[in-house]
Amino acid sequence: MSVPCEVSATQASGAPMSLFERGLTLWVGLCILIGIGLGQWAPAPFQLLGGLEVAQVNIPVGLLIWVMIIPMLMKIDFGALHQVRTHWRGIGVTLFVNWAVKPFSMALLAWLFIRGLFAPWLPAEQLDAYVAGLILLAAAPCTAMVFVWSRLTGGDPYFTLSQVALNDAIMVFAFAPIVGLLLGLSSILVPWETLLTSVALYIVVPVIIAQWWRRRLLRHGSARFEATLETLGHASILALLATLVLLFAFQGQAIIDAPLIILLLAVPILIQVFFNSALAYWLNRVVGERHSVACPSALIGASNFFELAVAAAIALFGFESGAALATVVGVLIEVPVMLLVVRVVNRTRGWYERGPRVRS
């Protein structure tokens, strides 16, 4: 095992959730209140920031997203991809759920709830945008936060590392086509140039920067690498909170006018989380994978790379769009829902291990 892989695996199985990670829902709630308040009290500065765009990409948000994403991508060791063959059944289940089930099931749920059951209670002019936001959220599988969830279930750190690395590699090529296909099927105009620009800015370029920086730091030893990641982690948190305040400053009036919007948008997200995690967990049991592999496989299928989804929604549809709001609802419910999934897979370990025998 290489030194970089050992470092990454140690991170994947080591420290418990930070104060920020445990309280993410609380911080997002505070950002909602602060953003709405500032947007109503002093809208001019936010309108100025919202207008700082180049090729439909908001410059302040682009920089904040980079600060959020790059530290997470630095944790990923693409050298771990060779380990995929060790747990090929678990990897196969993960890829099937993430790319063949999750985006399409979310699109179906969005059509059913947003355009159907909940349409009378939602702003008619934003229905398409809400559907688009939910699709963007589901088309971006989780990255760094999976390490947290995997630790809490005793997940195999090397499997977690290899599946995250593989999903990130696939995301570079699959995110835009899947989003474009599902938006097209939903009769939503696809601004392909902006979509591809978002992929380049928020996936390709950050991956290149993160991996270059990672290798450079590891040349000076794992201690320096981990210290740098800890420092960058604080900056990443502040960037996330600043982005949410900015977003809700623009969304404030819409939420004041229809306060049920967030609750209604949460329904299809919750259903797809429980459906995809249960499907991945059950499929791993059917193929005979170990519980320590099934847990992170189920968790990555349930959670989302919400930073990318938020950035793409803002780039494609703007700050004040329903798409941007829908992606942020995913951030709001991420921690309590994923902790519930963690609790379920931990408590059902006995049932899981009474299933088909683990295959080599």
BAZAKOL-109497 format. One record per residue (C-alpha): residue in one letter; x, y, z. Coordinates in Angstrom, 3 decimals. Example, Ala and Ser with C-alpha at 12.3 -4.5 7.8 and 13.67 -1.06 7.14 Angstrom:
atom residuo A; xx 12.300; yy -4.500; zz 7.800
atom residuo S; xx 13.670; yy -1.060; zz 7.140
//
This chain:
atom residuo M; xx 0.000; yy 0.000; zz 0.000
atom residuo S; xx 1.385; yy 3.419; zz -0.981
atom residuo V; xx 1.944; yy 6.179; zz 1.578
atom residuo P; xx -0.751; yy 8.426; zz 0.023
atom residuo C; xx -3.279; yy 5.578; zz 0.216
atom residuo E; xx -2.348; yy 4.913; zz 3.838
atom residuo V; xx -2.805; yy 8.610; zz 4.685
atom residuo S; xx -6.181; yy 8.758; zz 2.973
atom residuo A; xx -7.387; yy 5.528; zz 4.535
atom residuo T; xx -6.366; yy 6.782; zz 7.970
atom residuo Q; xx -8.435; yy 9.913; zz 7.402
atom residuo A; xx -11.357; yy 7.800; zz 6.227
atom residuo S; xx -11.362; yy 5.747; zz 9.411
atom residuo G; xx -10.066; yy 8.205; zz 11.978
atom residuo A; xx -11.479; yy 11.340; zz 13.602
atom residuo P; xx -15.127; yy 11.626; zz 14.622
atom residuo M; xx -17.485; yy 14.225; zz 13.185
atom residuo S; xx -16.466; yy 17.798; zz 13.847
atom residuo L; xx -18.686; yy 20.305; zz 15.646
atom residuo F; xx -19.604; yy 21.839; zz 12.294
atom residuo E; xx -20.473; yy 18.490; zz 10.720
atom residuo R; xx -22.688; yy 17.508; zz 13.664
atom residuo G; xx -24.469; yy 20.860; zz 13.622
atom residuo L; xx -24.718; yy 21.365; zz 9.850
atom residuo T; xx -28.513; yy 21.565; zz 9.906
atom residuo L; xx -28.383; yy 24.204; zz 12.659
atom residuo W; xx -25.808; yy 26.298; zz 10.768
atom residuo V; xx -27.818; yy 26.108; zz 7.564
atom residuo G; xx -30.922; yy 27.176; zz 9.510
atom residuo L; xx -29.067; yy 30.179; zz 10.913
atom residuo C; xx -27.808; yy 31.060; zz 7.423
atom residuo I; xx -31.407; yy 30.998; zz 6.187
atom residuo L; xx -32.447; yy 33.492; zz 8.858
atom residuo I; xx -29.383; yy 35.721; zz 8.445
atom residuo G; xx -29.578; yy 35.666; zz 4.654
atom residuo I; xx -33.297; yy 36.458; zz 4.563
atom residuo G; xx -32.823; yy 39.249; zz 7.118
atom residuo L; xx -29.900; yy 40.860; zz 5.306
atom residuo G; xx -31.592; yy 40.501; zz 1.931
atom residuo Q; xx -34.677; yy 42.341; zz 3.184
atom residuo W; xx -32.778; yy 44.946; zz 5.183
atom residuo A; xx -29.950; yy 45.777; zz 2.743
atom residuo P; xx -30.641; yy 44.309; zz -0.715
atom residuo A; xx -28.313; yy 46.610; zz -2.686
atom residuo P; xx -24.969; yy 44.923; zz -1.777
atom residuo F; xx -26.374; yy 41.511; zz -2.658
atom residuo Q; xx -27.710; yy 42.733; zz -5.987
atom residuo L; xx -24.229; yy 44.092; zz -6.707
atom residuo L; xx -22.597; yy 40.734; zz -5.883
atom residuo G; xx -25.206; yy 38.899; zz -7.944
atom residuo G; xx -24.309; yy 40.987; zz -10.968
atom residuo L; xx -20.590; yy 40.148; zz -10.920
atom residuo E; xx -20.729; yy 37.562; zz -13.705
atom residuo V; xx -18.533; yy 36.365; zz -16.553
atom residuo A; xx -20.135; yy 34.015; zz -19.122
atom residuo Q; xx -23.107; yy 33.495; zz -16.746
atom residuo V; xx -20.760; yy 32.385; zz -13.953
atom residuo N; xx -20.987; yy 34.435; zz -10.766
atom residuo I; xx -17.428; yy 35.306; zz -9.740
atom residuo P; xx -17.928; yy 35.553; zz -5.914
atom residuo V; xx -19.811; yy 32.248; zz -5.817
atom residuo G; xx -17.261; yy 30.592; zz -8.109
atom residuo L; xx -14.444; yy 31.518; zz -5.732
atom residuo L; xx -16.424; yy 30.398; zz -2.676
atom residuo I; xx -17.242; yy 27.056; zz -4.323
atom residuo W; xx -13.562; yy 26.491; zz -5.066
atom residuo V; xx -12.699; yy 27.154; zz -1.431
atom residuo M; xx -15.391; yy 24.628; zz -0.453
atom residuo I; xx -14.563; yy 21.915; zz -2.958
atom residuo I; xx -10.780; yy 21.869; zz -3.235
atom residuo P; xx -10.084; yy 20.787; zz 0.394
atom residuo M; xx -12.565; yy 17.923; zz -0.022
atom residuo L; xx -11.003; yy 16.793; zz -3.287
atom residuo M; xx -7.547; yy 16.868; zz -1.689
atom residuo K; xx -8.653; yy 14.006; zz 0.580
atom residuo I; xx -9.238; yy 11.756; zz -2.417
atom residuo D; xx -6.379; yy 9.573; zz -3.619
atom residuo F; xx -6.965; yy 8.548; zz -7.224
atom residuo G; xx -4.097; yy 6.103; zz -6.747
atom residuo A; xx -6.607; yy 4.002; zz -4.793
atom residuo L; xx -8.499; yy 3.152; zz -7.986
atom residuo H; xx -6.532; yy -0.076; zz -8.358
atom residuo Q; xx -8.306; yy -1.333; zz -5.217
atom residuo V; xx -11.643; yy -1.332; zz -7.042
atom residuo R; xx -11.147; yy -4.966; zz -8.096
atom residuo T; xx -10.817; yy -6.061; zz -4.450
atom residuo H; xx -14.502; yy -5.359; zz -3.767
atom residuo W; xx -15.857; yy -5.400; zz -7.297
atom residuo R; xx -19.334; yy -6.501; zz -6.182
atom residuo G; xx -19.711; yy -3.576; zz -3.774
atom residuo I; xx -18.297; yy -1.162; zz -6.348
atom residuo G; xx -20.698; yy -2.549; zz -8.943
atom residuo V; xx -23.663; yy -1.964; zz -6.635
atom residuo T; xx -22.457; yy 1.576; zz -5.865
atom residuo L; xx -22.054; yy 2.477; zz -9.538
atom residuo F; xx -25.433; yy 0.971; zz -10.449
atom residuo V; xx -27.284; yy 2.928; zz -7.751
atom residuo N; xx -25.367; yy 6.196; zz -8.255
atom residuo W; xx -25.539; yy 6.394; zz -12.026
atom residuo A; xx -28.337; yy 4.092; zz -13.251
atom residuo V; xx -30.918; yy 4.582; zz -10.480
atom residuo K; xx -30.416; yy 7.713; zz -8.391
atom residuo P; xx -30.681; yy 10.550; zz -10.975
atom residuo F; xx -33.579; yy 8.875; zz -12.785
atom residuo S; xx -35.516; yy 8.030; zz -9.606
atom residuo M; xx -35.120; yy 11.626; zz -8.446
atom residuo A; xx -36.385; yy 12.933; zz -11.795
atom residuo L; xx -39.416; yy 10.650; zz -11.460
atom residuo L; xx -40.064; yy 11.828; zz -7.895
atom residuo A; xx -39.644; yy 15.463; zz -8.941
atom residuo W; xx -42.201; yy 15.054; zz -11.746
atom residuo L; xx -44.601; yy 13.248; zz -9.401
atom residuo F; xx -44.421; yy 15.658; zz -6.465
atom residuo I; xx -43.360; yy 19.031; zz -7.868
atom residuo R; xx -45.314; yy 19.022; zz -11.118
atom residuo G; xx -48.116; yy 16.898; zz -9.720
atom residuo L; xx -49.105; yy 16.568; zz -6.082
atom residuo F; xx -47.498; yy 19.762; zz -4.735
atom residuo A; xx -48.001; yy 22.025; zz -7.762
atom residuo P; xx -50.999; yy 23.907; zz -6.284
atom residuo W; xx -48.879; yy 25.056; zz -3.316
atom residuo L; xx -45.758; yy 26.079; zz -5.276
atom residuo P; xx -45.108; yy 29.156; zz -7.453
atom residuo A; xx -46.105; yy 28.085; zz -10.968
atom residuo E; xx -43.241; yy 29.978; zz -12.613
atom residuo Q; xx -40.659; yy 28.045; zz -10.559
atom residuo L; xx -41.898; yy 24.468; zz -11.027
atom residuo D; xx -39.410; yy 23.680; zz -13.793
atom residuo A; xx -36.597; yy 25.230; zz -11.766
atom residuo Y; xx -37.424; yy 23.104; zz -8.706
atom residuo V; xx -37.364; yy 19.960; zz -10.860
atom residuo A; xx -34.020; yy 21.021; zz -12.336
atom residuo G; xx -32.521; yy 21.652; zz -8.895
atom residuo L; xx -33.548; yy 18.216; zz -7.644
atom residuo I; xx -32.042; yy 16.588; zz -10.742
atom residuo L; xx -28.765; yy 18.486; zz -10.241
atom residuo L; xx -28.670; yy 17.350; zz -6.619
atom residuo A; xx -29.161; yy 13.673; zz -7.479
atom residuo A; xx -26.678; yy 13.674; zz -10.368
atom residuo A; xx -23.758; yy 14.538; zz -8.067
atom residuo P; xx -22.828; yy 11.651; zz -5.699
atom residuo C; xx -21.289; yy 12.569; zz -2.372
atom residuo T; xx -17.516; yy 12.860; zz -1.972
atom residuo A; xx -15.739; yy 13.809; zz 1.243
atom residuo M; xx -18.701; yy 13.555; zz 3.621
atom residuo V; xx -18.918; yy 9.827; zz 2.843
atom residuo F; xx -15.693; yy 9.412; zz 4.824
atom residuo V; xx -17.567; yy 10.757; zz 7.863
atom residuo W; xx -20.570; yy 8.455; zz 7.407
atom residuo S; xx -18.322; yy 5.467; zz 6.702
atom residuo R; xx -16.422; yy 6.011; zz 9.960
atom residuo L; xx -19.662; yy 5.996; zz 11.934
atom residuo T; xx -20.626; yy 2.580; zz 10.541
atom residuo G; xx -17.211; yy 0.926; zz 10.802
atom residuo G; xx -16.961; yy 0.945; zz 7.013
atom residuo D; xx -13.917; yy -0.434; zz 5.234
atom residuo P; xx -11.713; yy 2.674; zz 4.728
atom residuo Y; xx -10.001; yy 1.338; zz 1.601
atom residuo F; xx -13.319; yy 0.516; zz -0.053
atom residuo T; xx -14.654; yy 3.946; zz 0.885
atom residuo L; xx -11.573; yy 5.607; zz -0.558
atom residuo S; xx -11.659; yy 3.637; zz -3.819
atom residuo Q; xx -15.389; yy 4.122; zz -4.400
atom residuo V; xx -15.154; yy 7.882; zz -3.808
atom residuo A; xx -12.170; yy 8.165; zz -6.162
atom residuo L; xx -13.981; yy 6.179; zz -8.852
atom residuo N; xx -17.197; yy 8.197; zz -8.493
atom residuo D; xx -15.280; yy 11.462; zz -8.797
atom residuo A; xx -13.540; yy 10.211; zz -11.930
atom residuo I; xx -16.882; yy 9.184; zz -13.454
atom residuo M; xx -18.507; yy 12.472; zz -12.450
atom residuo V; xx -16.119; yy 14.393; zz -14.712
atom residuo F; xx -17.617; yy 12.629; zz -17.754
atom residuo A; xx -21.136; yy 11.638; zz -16.653
atom residuo F; xx -22.518; yy 14.671; zz -14.766
atom residuo A; xx -23.217; yy 16.901; zz -17.782
atom residuo P; xx -24.726; yy 14.197; zz -20.060
atom residuo I; xx -27.038; yy 12.864; zz -17.340
atom residuo V; xx -28.179; yy 16.337; zz -16.275
atom residuo G; xx -28.666; yy 17.344; zz -19.916
atom residuo L; xx -30.656; yy 14.189; zz -20.683
atom residuo L; xx -32.968; yy 14.491; zz -17.678
atom residuo L; xx -33.534; yy 18.230; zz -18.121
atom residuo G; xx -34.340; yy 17.574; zz -21.777
atom residuo L; xx -36.789; yy 14.809; zz -20.867
atom residuo S; xx -38.344; yy 17.251; zz -18.393
atom residuo S; xx -38.823; yy 19.779; zz -21.232
atom residuo I; xx -36.441; yy 22.192; zz -19.501
atom residuo L; xx -34.159; yy 24.204; zz -21.780
atom residuo V; xx -30.569; yy 23.001; zz -21.385
atom residuo P; xx -27.968; yy 25.785; zz -21.732
atom residuo W; xx -25.223; yy 23.336; zz -22.764
atom residuo E; xx -22.460; yy 25.919; zz -22.875
atom residuo T; xx -23.163; yy 26.959; zz -19.279
atom residuo L; xx -23.552; yy 23.349; zz -18.151
atom residuo L; xx -20.205; yy 22.319; zz -19.648
atom residuo T; xx -18.581; yy 25.457; zz -18.220
atom residuo S; xx -19.894; yy 24.466; zz -14.785
atom residuo V; xx -18.407; yy 20.980; zz -15.138
atom residuo A; xx -15.043; yy 22.470; zz -16.122
atom residuo L; xx -15.047; yy 25.096; zz -13.362
atom residuo Y; xx -16.491; yy 23.061; zz -10.510
atom residuo I; xx -15.199; yy 19.537; zz -11.237
atom residuo V; xx -12.280; yy 19.411; zz -13.669
atom residuo V; xx -10.277; yy 22.453; zz -12.555
atom residuo P; xx -10.731; yy 21.849; zz -8.786
atom residuo V; xx -9.718; yy 18.176; zz -9.222
atom residuo I; xx -6.533; yy 19.213; zz -11.035
atom residuo I; xx -5.660; yy 21.864; zz -8.435
atom residuo A; xx -6.496; yy 19.582; zz -5.494
atom residuo Q; xx -4.466; yy 16.639; zz -6.772
atom residuo W; xx -1.472; yy 18.836; zz -7.654
atom residuo W; xx -1.571; yy 20.434; zz -4.198
atom residuo R; xx -2.032; yy 17.051; zz -2.521
atom residuo R; xx 1.047; yy 15.562; zz -4.170
atom residuo R; xx 3.098; yy 18.646; zz -3.403
atom residuo L; xx 2.162; yy 18.543; zz 0.311
atom residuo L; xx 2.741; yy 14.795; zz 0.653
atom residuo R; xx 6.312; yy 15.244; zz -0.538
atom residuo H; xx 6.860; yy 17.058; zz 2.770
atom residuo G; xx 5.246; yy 14.298; zz 4.827
atom residuo S; xx 1.779; yy 13.308; zz 6.030
atom residuo A; xx 1.944; yy 15.623; zz 9.077
atom residuo R; xx 2.181; yy 18.717; zz 6.910
atom residuo F; xx -0.538; yy 17.409; zz 4.606
atom residuo E; xx -2.958; yy 16.795; zz 7.472
atom residuo A; xx -2.200; yy 20.161; zz 9.107
atom residuo T; xx -2.882; yy 21.952; zz 5.832
atom residuo L; xx -6.134; yy 20.054; zz 5.354
atom residuo E; xx -7.275; yy 21.040; zz 8.848
atom residuo T; xx -6.601; yy 24.711; zz 8.117
atom residuo L; xx -8.305; yy 24.529; zz 4.741
atom residuo G; xx -11.252; yy 22.789; zz 6.357
atom residuo H; xx -12.019; yy 25.915; zz 8.401
atom residuo A; xx -11.902; yy 28.038; zz 5.230
atom residuo S; xx -14.185; yy 25.549; zz 3.488
atom residuo I; xx -16.751; yy 25.840; zz 6.285
atom residuo L; xx -16.726; yy 29.642; zz 6.148
atom residuo A; xx -17.100; yy 29.556; zz 2.361
atom residuo L; xx -20.125; yy 27.256; zz 2.627
atom residuo L; xx -21.810; yy 29.488; zz 5.202
atom residuo A; xx -21.077; yy 32.627; zz 3.162
atom residuo T; xx -22.549; yy 31.009; zz 0.036
atom residuo L; xx -25.713; yy 30.046; zz 1.912
atom residuo V; xx -26.149; yy 33.554; zz 3.335
atom residuo L; xx -25.708; yy 34.977; zz -0.159
atom residuo L; xx -28.190; yy 32.534; zz -1.632
atom residuo F; xx -30.895; yy 33.115; zz 0.960
atom residuo A; xx -30.500; yy 36.864; zz 0.671
atom residuo F; xx -31.846; yy 36.401; zz -2.867
atom residuo Q; xx -34.370; yy 33.709; zz -1.929
atom residuo G; xx -35.780; yy 35.541; zz 1.085
atom residuo Q; xx -38.869; yy 37.058; zz -0.501
atom residuo A; xx -39.886; yy 33.768; zz -2.123
atom residuo I; xx -39.619; yy 31.965; zz 1.226
atom residuo I; xx -41.552; yy 34.704; zz 3.047
atom residuo D; xx -44.299; yy 34.533; zz 0.438
atom residuo A; xx -44.511; yy 30.698; zz 0.533
atom residuo P; xx -42.873; yy 29.326; zz 3.710
atom residuo L; xx -43.974; yy 25.751; zz 2.918
atom residuo I; xx -41.639; yy 25.579; zz -0.090
atom residuo I; xx -38.685; yy 24.125; zz 1.835
atom residuo L; xx -40.829; yy 21.431; zz 3.450
atom residuo L; xx -42.399; yy 20.434; zz 0.138
atom residuo L; xx -39.023; yy 20.274; zz -1.628
atom residuo A; xx -37.669; yy 18.080; zz 1.174
atom residuo V; xx -40.226; yy 15.322; zz 0.526
atom residuo P; xx -38.814; yy 13.927; zz -2.770
atom residuo I; xx -35.264; yy 14.312; zz -1.422
atom residuo L; xx -36.092; yy 12.269; zz 1.674
atom residuo I; xx -37.807; yy 9.550; zz -0.338
atom residuo Q; xx -34.884; yy 9.153; zz -2.732
atom residuo V; xx -32.376; yy 9.057; zz 0.153
atom residuo F; xx -34.205; yy 6.209; zz 1.861
atom residuo F; xx -34.942; yy 4.388; zz -1.398
atom residuo N; xx -31.378; yy 4.511; zz -2.759
atom residuo S; xx -29.673; yy 3.668; zz 0.529
atom residuo A; xx -32.034; yy 0.721; zz 1.113
atom residuo L; xx -31.557; yy -0.522; zz -2.446
atom residuo A; xx -27.744; yy -0.390; zz -2.241
atom residuo Y; xx -27.730; yy -2.018; zz 1.220
atom residuo W; xx -30.015; yy -4.846; zz 0.079
atom residuo L; xx -28.142; yy -5.437; zz -3.194
atom residuo N; xx -24.837; yy -5.731; zz -1.330
atom residuo R; xx -26.446; yy -8.331; zz 0.927
atom residuo V; xx -27.750; yy -10.235; zz -2.111
atom residuo V; xx -24.296; yy -10.401; zz -3.751
atom residuo G; xx -22.648; yy -11.416; zz -0.476
atom residuo E; xx -20.519; yy -8.355; zz 0.319
atom residuo R; xx -19.347; yy -7.705; zz 3.880
atom residuo H; xx -21.285; yy -5.323; zz 6.112
atom residuo S; xx -18.256; yy -3.002; zz 6.248
atom residuo V; xx -18.533; yy -2.633; zz 2.465
atom residuo A; xx -22.338; yy -2.460; zz 2.257
atom residuo C; xx -22.518; yy 0.506; zz 4.648
atom residuo P; xx -20.368; yy 3.008; zz 2.702
atom residuo S; xx -21.867; yy 1.699; zz -0.537
atom residuo A; xx -25.361; yy 2.515; zz 0.741
atom residuo L; xx -24.303; yy 5.858; zz 2.175
atom residuo I; xx -22.663; yy 7.211; zz -0.981
atom residuo G; xx -25.813; yy 6.320; zz -2.886
atom residuo A; xx -27.937; yy 8.293; zz -0.447
atom residuo S; xx -25.935; yy 11.501; zz 0.052
atom residuo N; xx -25.030; yy 14.223; zz -2.428
atom residuo F; xx -22.137; yy 16.428; zz -3.525
atom residuo F; xx -24.286; yy 19.425; zz -2.680
atom residuo E; xx -21.512; yy 21.992; zz -3.222
atom residuo L; xx -21.359; yy 21.075; zz -6.910
atom residuo A; xx -25.155; yy 20.989; zz -7.180
atom residuo V; xx -25.502; yy 24.465; zz -5.632
atom residuo A; xx -22.796; yy 25.904; zz -7.898
atom residuo A; xx -24.296; yy 24.380; zz -11.047
atom residuo A; xx -27.817; yy 25.535; zz -10.123
atom residuo I; xx -26.657; yy 29.117; zz -9.608
atom residuo A; xx -24.643; yy 29.071; zz -12.856
atom residuo L; xx -27.506; yy 27.580; zz -14.894
atom residuo F; xx -30.519; yy 29.325; zz -13.394
atom residuo G; xx -29.339; yy 32.157; zz -11.120
atom residuo F; xx -29.402; yy 33.071; zz -7.431
atom residuo E; xx -33.124; yy 33.713; zz -7.274
atom residuo S; xx -34.120; yy 30.501; zz -9.027
atom residuo G; xx -36.053; yy 27.632; zz -7.560
atom residuo A; xx -33.227; yy 25.363; zz -8.730
atom residuo A; xx -30.759; yy 27.027; zz -6.372
atom residuo L; xx -33.238; yy 26.789; zz -3.498
atom residuo A; xx -33.934; yy 23.086; zz -4.170
atom residuo T; xx -30.239; yy 22.203; zz -3.996
atom residuo V; xx -29.854; yy 24.033; zz -0.684
atom residuo V; xx -32.744; yy 22.044; zz 0.827
atom residuo G; xx -30.489; yy 19.038; zz 0.265
atom residuo V; xx -27.838; yy 20.716; zz 2.417
atom residuo L; xx -30.404; yy 21.491; zz 5.107
atom residuo I; xx -31.512; yy 17.889; zz 5.631
atom residuo E; xx -28.196; yy 16.144; zz 4.858
atom residuo V; xx -26.909; yy 15.517; zz 8.376
atom residuo P; xx -30.046; yy 14.405; zz 10.275
atom residuo V; xx -31.135; yy 12.134; zz 7.421
atom residuo M; xx -27.722; yy 10.563; zz 6.938
atom residuo L; xx -27.343; yy 10.027; zz 10.685
atom residuo L; xx -30.670; yy 8.179; zz 10.580
atom residuo V; xx -29.385; yy 5.978; zz 7.732
atom residuo V; xx -26.185; yy 5.345; zz 9.738
atom residuo R; xx -28.269; yy 4.286; zz 12.724
atom residuo V; xx -30.384; yy 1.914; zz 10.619
atom residuo V; xx -27.423; yy 0.114; zz 8.998
atom residuo N; xx -25.700; yy -0.200; zz 12.375
atom residuo R; xx -28.776; yy -1.635; zz 14.083
atom residuo T; xx -29.497; yy -4.102; zz 11.260
atom residuo R; xx -26.019; yy -5.595; zz 11.153
atom residuo G; xx -27.271; yy -8.885; zz 12.623
atom residuo W; xx -29.984; yy -9.193; zz 9.972
atom residuo Y; xx -27.492; yy -8.318; zz 7.249
atom residuo E; xx -24.948; yy -10.926; zz 8.305
atom residuo R; xx -27.598; yy -13.669; zz 8.375
atom residuo G; xx -27.924; yy -13.221; zz 4.618
atom residuo P; xx -25.888; yy -14.883; zz 1.826
atom residuo R; xx -22.360; yy -15.802; zz 2.855
atom residuo V; xx -19.645; yy -13.280; zz 2.050
atom residuo R; xx -17.889; yy -14.266; zz -1.164
atom residuo S; xx -14.207; yy -13.857; zz -1.758
//
